[in-house]
Amino acid sequence: MHAFITGGAGFVGTRILSSLLEKGFNVSAVDLAPAHPYLNHEKLTYFQADTTLPGPWQETAANADLVINLAGRSIFHYWTKASMETMRNSRILTTENLVSSLSGKKDQTLISTSAIGYYGSCGDEILREDHESGEDFLARLCVEWESAALAAEKKGIRTVCMRLGIVLGDRGGALAKMIPAYRMALGGPLGSGKQWMPWIHVDDILAAVDFFVSHPETSGVYNLVGPESVTNADFSRTLAKLLRRPDFFRVPAFVLRLFLGDFGEILLASQRGVPEKLEKEGFQFSFSTLESAIKNAIES
């Protein structure tokens, strides 16, 4: 089988690509990065390209059996008008270009990324897949992103949208940005710490992709978040405990808003997402608790 991946050199993309190669897939991947750790693998074809623009990469994507759309510039920085436009274009234009290139051949599957930020900030409310979307920038972006992906259904392509929580894993993801501060005893809750903080281990994302591939009846939108709901304070306490460091360095909400602007508001958003649809359809998490997920990530 032939798989095609956008964002194939990113943290999640590299893991999925490696997993597919191990399973014997022929894999084509595209990313802005000039090189790839699996560049010399005999079953990998790699394109360095800007996927917001049409290009030769689309011809390769057209007839792939499995298409995985992970492209999107990072949101973890101070947001300016220009950077927000870049975040949007890297997701929406890429997805539109990708879907327009797909042939809709028999049994073609598209698995596309979205984010739990789709719901906006909802306090303590439990967020299932049928909950309405939020109104902030990230929520509107996710709505547009999913709409661009789900347009593939009009071509008869089975389409899955993964609303990812905060991704945990070794050598990357959210923990790579958090652990240094905690090791220096500068970690702690953000704002009140009462906001719900959905998370997922990267290995469970790989397992979910396998699940979607092996279960052709699956389609539509799924919350890809761990089954244990935790607050930001819970997360901070667990990380600090496993690193054997304190977590008393609380960052006030006004400081986040002052220095991070709109992105600071995203860090304070509360999203109590649950993986209801995945669990109902029989998916089993390898990391069902936050502690097990963080422990694996820091000990790997």
N, C-alpha and C positions, 0 to 999 in steps of 0.2 A: 504493500500500500504506500501511497505517496501522501505525505503531510506537508503543509505549508504554514509557516509561522511568521506573523509580523511581530516586531519587538523581540525577535529571537535571540538577541544578545543581552537582554535585561536579566534581572535576578530570577524572576519566575520563568521567563522565556528560555533561559539556558537550562534550567532544571527540566522543563518539559521536553525540550529538544533532546537532552541526554537520555531521558526516559524512553522517548520514541525510538532513538537510535538503538538502544539496548533491546527493544522489542522487534527490531528488524525493519522498521520503516525506512523508506527513502525520504529524507527530509530536505526541504528547501526553506531557507529563512532569510528574512530581510530586516535590516536595522541600520541606524545611522553610524554605529560603531565601525571603524575601519577594519577591525579584526575580530575573530571569534575563537574561543578556546578549543572548539572542535573543528577548526578550519580545515585540517588535513584528514578528517574522517572521510573514508571512501563513499559513504552514503549521504554526505551533506553537501548541498549546493548553497553557497552563501552570497547574498547580494548586499552591498553597501548602497543604500539609497534613501532618499527622503520620500516616505510613503504618502506625504500630503500632496505629492505630485504624481501624475501618471508616469509610468516607466516600464521597462522590459520585465520587471518583477511581476507585473500583472499577468503576463503571458504564462508564467510558470504557475501562478496561483489558479489560473482558470480551471484546470481539470484535476486539481488535487482532490483526493478522496476525503481528506480531513483538513480543514482550514481553521487555524487558531489565531485569533486576533488579539494581541496583547499590547499593541503600540500605544504609547501615550507618554508625554513628557511628565517628569516628576512634579508633584504638587508641593513638595516639602521645601519651600523657600518663601521669601517675602513676595507677595503677589503685587504686581503692577498691572496696569492696563495691557501693556505689551505681553507680559508673561502669561496673563490669563488668556489672551488671544492665541498664544502659542500652545497652551494646554488644550484649548478647545480644538484648534486646527489639527494638532497631532492625533487627536482621537476621532473627530468627526470626519475630516477630509480623508484620513486614512481609511476609515471604515467605509465611507462612500466609494472611494476608489477601489477598495477590495471587493465589495459586493457587486459593483458594476462589472468587474472582470470575471466573476464566477460564471461558469457555464450552466450550472444547474443540472449537471449530469446525474444519472441514477445513483442514489445513495450518498450524494455529496452532503457533508455535514460541516456546519460553521459553528464554532464555539468562540464567543466573543466576550471580552472583559467589560464589566461595568463596576460599580462600587456601591457599598452600603450607604454611601453619602447620598444616594438617590432619595432617601427619605427625609433629608434635612434633619434638624434637631427636634426630637420628639419627647424629651423628658423620660419618664418611666414607662411610656407606652410600649408594648410588645409589637415588634415590626415583623409581620409576615409578608410573603411575597405580594399579596393582594392589597397591601396598604398603599394609600395615595402618596404621590411624590411630594417633596418639599419645595421651597421657593428660593433658596439661596443659590449662589452661582454653581456650586458643585452639584446640587440636586438637579438644576436645569440642564447642566452639562450631561449628567447621567441619563436624563430623559431623552435628550437629543442623540446621545451615543447609542442607546438601546434601540431607538427608532431607526437609526441608520443601519444597524445590524439586522433587525427583524424584517427589514425590507427584502432580505434574501428569501424569506418565505414565499414571496410572490413568484420566485423562480422555482418553487418546489423544493427548496433546500431546507433540510431540518436545521433549525437554529436554536442554540442555547446561549443565554446571557448569564454570566456569572457575576453577581454582585458581591465583590470581595470585601471582607473585613481587612483589618490591619494584618499584613502578612509577616509571619514569624519564621525564622530559619537561621541557620548558620551562614556566615560569610555574606550577609546582606539583609535586605528587608528593614523593617522598623527598628529591630534590635541593634543593628549596626550603628544607628544614629543615637540610640539611647544608652547603650552600655558604657561608653566612655565617661559620660557624666556621672553615672552611678558608681563606677569604679573610683572616681575622684570624690565620692561622697557628696555629689552635687545633685543627686536625683531626688525626685519627689513628685507628688501629685500636681496636676495642672488645675488652676482655679480651685473650685470647691472639692474637686476629685469625685463628685457624686455623679458625673456624667457617665453613661454606659459606653463601653469601649469594645466593640466587636472585633474579634481576632480570628485568625486561622493559621495553622502551620502549613508551610509550603508543601510538605509531603501529602497533606490532605487535599491540596489543590491538584497535585499530580494524580492522586487516587480518584478524585472527582472527574477529571478528564477521562481517565480509563473507564469510569462508570458510565459516563455519557456515551463514549465510543461503543462500549459493549452492550448498551441498552438502547436500541434504536427507537424505543417508544418514548424516550425522554425528549423534552423540548420546552422552549419558553424560558422564563426567568427563574433563577435559583439564588437564594441567599447562601453564599459560601462563607459561613462563619462557624466558629466552634460552638458546640452545644452548651458550653458553660458560659452564662452571661456574667460579666464582671464590670465593675465600675473602674474608672481611672485610678482611684485610690487603691482598689483591690489589685490592679495590675502593677502599680508602683510597689506596693507592699510585697507582692510575690517575686518580682524581679529583684528587689533589694535583698530579700531573704536568700534567694538562690545565689546571689553574688556575695552574700555576707557583708553587706554594706547597709548603712542607714538610708531612710527615705524621708527625712524630715525637711528637705530643701523644697518647700512648696513654692510654686511660681504663681503669684496672684494673677487673677484674670485681667486686671487692667494693664499689667506688664506685657502679657501676651498680645493684648489688643494694641498696645502702644508700639511694640517692636515688630510685630508680625502682621498687623493690619487684618485684612480679611482672612488670611490663613490662621491667625490667632483664634478667630471665631470658629473655624473648623475644628481646631483642637479642643475647643470647649463644647462642641456639639455633643448631644446625647442620643445614641442610637442603639436601642436594645433589640438588635436584630436576632432572629432565631432561624435555624435551617430547617424549617418545618417541611418544606416540599422534598428536600433531599432525604430526610429521615423517613418520611412517609413512603418513599419509593424504594427504601431498603438500603440506602448507603450507610456504611459503617465507618465512623471516624477512628483513625489511629491515635489521634490526640484529642481526647474528649474533655480534658481539663487544661486550664491555662498553665498550671504548674508543670504538667508533663510536657507541654509544648515548649515552654521556655527552657526547662531543664535539658531537653534534647538539643535545642538550638545552641545553648552555651557550652554543652559538653561534647558536641560533634567536632 
